[in-house]
Amino acid sequence: MSKTVGTLMILPTVLIALIILWRSRDHITSFVHNLAVLFWISANSLWMVGEMYCNDCTKPYAIWVFAAGMGVLAVYYAFLLLRKLNH
């Protein structure tokens, strides 16, 4: 039963993250951080499903999704740093 409940909770969790992301679209810093959170939630969900249903078969994909979230933050902070250095 816990597998079913865990799997069912992915959809509302991702939907709430998308709503928060949409509402933060006018403030770039919040948007970027909320986008990273969405990647994190998605990666955790993917990893969880893989552990529960196929002997950790989704782990490599989840790592790429985690990396995408970190990449979004890295690009954003590199942009801020470059902008600060150029002004």
N, C-alpha and C positions, 0 to 999 in steps of 0.2 A: 504494500500500500504506500509506503514512503517513496518508492520510485515514482509512482503515479502522481502523487501530490507534488513532489519535487519537479517533475516534468511539467505539470500543469501550471506551476507558479512561474515558469519562465516567461510566458506570454504577458501576464500583467506587469511583471517586473520590467521587461523590455519596453512595454507600452508607456509606463510611467516615466522611464528614462527618456523616451522619445518626446513625451509631452514637456518634460523639464527642458530638454534640449531645444525644442521649438520655442518655448517661452523665453529662453535666454538668448535668442538669435540676435537681439539688438545690442548686446554687450559682448564684445568679442572674447574677452578674457573668460567670462562665465561660459560662453558657448564652447570654447576650446576645451575647458576643463570638463564640461558636461559631455562633450563628445568622447573624451578619453574615458569617462565613467561608463558611457554606453559600450565602448569597446571592451572594457573590463568586465562588465556584466555579461556581455555576449560571450566572451572567452570563458568565463567561469561556467556559464550555462552549457556551452559546447563541451567543456572538459567534464562536467558533471554527467551529462548524457552518455559520453563515451565510457566513463567509469562504471556507470550503472548498467549499460546495455551491451557493451561490446568489448569488454576487457581493455579499457583505456585506448581504444582505437582512434579517438579524436584528438588526443593530446598534441600531436604535431600541428594540427590546424589551429587549436586553441592558442598555442604559443605564438603563431603568426598574428592572431587577432590581438593578443596582449601586446605584441611588438608594434602593431599598428597604432594602438592607443598611446604607447610610449613615443612613437614616432611623431604623432600629432603634437604632443607636448614639446618634444625636442625641437621640432620645426618652429613652433610658435615662440618658444623662448630664445631660439637662435635669431629669429626675426627681431624680437624685442632688443636683444643685445646688440645686433648690428645697427638697428635704428638709433639706439642710445650712443653708440660709438661714433656714428656719423653726424650727430647733432651737437 
